[in-house]
Amino acid sequence: MDFSWISGYWPLIVAGAIQTVLLLVISVVLGFILAIGLALAQVNGPGWLRWCAKTYCTCLRGTPLLIQLWLLYYGVGSLLPMIPGLRSSFLWPIVREGFFFAAVSFTLNYAAYEAEVLRGALLAVPKGELEAGRAFGMSRSTLLRRIWLPRAIRIALPTIAGEVVLQLKATPLAFTVTVMDLYAVAYKIRQDTLLVYEPLLVVTIFYVCLTLIITRAFRAVEMQVPIRR
């Protein structure tokens, strides 16, 4: 096997790896924040808001991420230039890039899956703990911030770790909307060098290493905040 090409392509490989990590971090962080609101809406919201949240989660979990990404990029993306003043605004260099649409699509999709995880975790919090908080005179917001949500997140930690890994494995789809992530770099190297396996092996090693980092990080957090039943 020939890996001599790495010396000439390593800056491109590093740039692609950074793009992949950025997509993962942005979609997971923003998606998790959105998922908290969606989960709370399903568990404790009024009827109309509960219905909206359930519909959102059902639709995004029930359709392939690739279709959602293409609908945003080729559908919404083709309409953005028609917005008056957008081309001359500071936002145009951002919203015209495929990275923007990939980040939005991945965030919305991740939020739908994570909302279902958090919904189940919120319902799994022992009622006695919530009643104890109310007995101490906590308001609804204080109870949510100090007991209900932290307890639910601790319960859901193993599942959240798995969802983050799944999100990592979905990032190569960004290649289909011109994002030069690590897989796109490997594809370019394959075209330039006519090597098939070596670039893919480099990508595989990167994803395996990043998966190990993610799982070890979540296990370390679980050790620090053990779940008491």
N, C-alpha and C positions, 0 to 999 in steps of 0.2 A: 504494500500500500504506500502511496505517495502523499506525504504531508508537507512537502517543500513549499507549496503555494502559500502556507500560513504566513511566512515572512513578508510576502507582498500584500496580503489581504488583511493583516491583523488590525489596522486602523478601522477598516470597514466592519470587521467582525465585532470589535469593541463598540462601535457606534450602533450596530444592530442589536447587540446585547443590551445597551442602555435604553434603546427604544422599547425593547421587550419589557424590561423591568419597569420603565415609566408607565407603560400601558397597564401593567399589572397593579402597580401601586395606586395610580389614579383611579382605576375602576374599582378596586377593593375598598379604598378609603371612602370615596364619595358614594359608592354603592352601599356600603355598610351604613352610612349615615342615613341615606334614603330608606334603607331596609328597616331601620328602627321606626321611622315614621309610619311605614306601611304596616309593620307588625302591630304597632300600637293602635292603628286605625282599625285593624281587623279584630283585635281583642277587646278594645275599650272605647271604640268610636261610635258615633251615632249611626243609624241604619244606612243612610245614603253614603256616608264616608266609608263604612265597612264594605258596602257593595262595590264602590269604586276601587278600593284597594284589592279586593278579591278578584275583580275583573282584570285589573292590571296584571296581577301575578299570574292569573290563569292564561292570559293572552301571551305574555312574554315567555312563560315556561312551556307553553304549548306550541311555540313556533321555533324553528331552527335559528340559532344566532346568526348564521350566514345570511339568511333572508332579511333579518332585522337590520344587519349591517348594510346590505345592498339597498334596502328601502330608504335608509337614511342618506347614504352616499349618493346614489343615483336619483333618488326621488327628491328628498328635501334639499340635497346639495344643488340640484339643478334649479331650484326655486330661489335660493339665496341671492344670486346676482340680480334678481328682479326687485329686491328690497331697496327703496330709494336711499341713497347715501351710504349704503353698506360698503361698497367698493372703495370709497374714499375715507372710510373710518379706520381706526387703529385695529379694529377687530378682523378686518378682511384677511390679513396675512395668516391669521389663526384659523378662521372658519373655512378657508378655501382648501386647507390641507386634509388629506385622508386621515392623518393622525387624530384630528379633532373628531371626525365622525366615528372612528374606531373607538376612541375613548368614551364618547357619549353612548354608543351602542353597547359596549362592554359594561359600562356602569349601570345602565338601565336593566340589562339582562341579569347581571349579578345581584342587583337589588331585589329583583323578583324572586330569585331562588333563596337569597338570604332572609328575606322577609318571612318566608314559610318556615325556615329553621327557627327564627326568633319567635315567631308566633307560637310554635309548639313549646319552645323553651319558656316563654312567659306563662303559658298555661300550666307548665310543669312545676313552677315555683310553689312550694307548700303554702296552703292558705293560712296556716298558723303564723308564718313569718309576716305575712301582710297584715293579719289581724293584730299581731304584736306591735307593728309599726303604728297602726291606727290607734291602738290603746295608749301609745306614748304621745298622741296628739299630733302626729305628722300630717301635713297637708298632702294632697294627692301628688303634687309635683315633688315634694321632698321624699315621699314614699317611693315614687318611681325612680328618683335619682339615687337614693341611698340604699334601697333594698331590692325592689322588684327588677329593675333593669340589670344591675350588676350581677344579681343572682342568676338571672336568665342567661346572661352572657357566659357565666362560668359553666352552666349546664350545657350550653351549646358549643363550647370550645372545640371538642373533638370534631364535630360536624363542620364547624367553621373552617378548621384547618383543611379538611377534605375539599371544601368548596373553593378555598384559595388555590389549592393545587389544580383543581379542575379549571379554574379561571386561567391559571398559567398555561395549561395545555390548549386553551382556546385562543391564545394570543396569535398563533400563526395565521389565523383567518384575516388579520389586518393586512397581510400580504396582498389580498385580493382587491384592496382599495389603495394601492400604491404606497403603503407604509413600508419603509425599509427596516423592518425588524430583523431579527437574527435569521429567521427562515428565509426571508427575501434575500438576504445577503448570501445564504447558502445556495439559493436558486441561481443567483447571478454568478457565483463561483463555478457552479456546475456548468453553466452556459459558456463561461470563459475558458475553463480548463478541460471540459469534457470528462471530469471526474464525477462519478455518481455517489459512491459510498462514503468517501472521506469527508466531504462537507456535511453530509447528514450525520456522520458519527460525531463531528464536533458539536453540532446542534444538540444531538442526543445527550452528550456528556454535560453540556451546559444545563439542559432542562433537568437532568437527574440531580446534578449538584444543587441547583436552586430548589428543587423539591425537598432534598435532604435538609437544606437550611431552613425552609419553611416549617417542615414537620418537627425539627429539633427545637425551633423557636417556640412553637405552640406547646410542645411537651414541657419545655422549661417554664412557660407561663402556667400550665396546669399544675406543675409541681409547687409553684409558689402560691397558687390559689386552689387548693384541693376542694373538691365538691363533697360536702357533708350531707348525708341523707338521713 
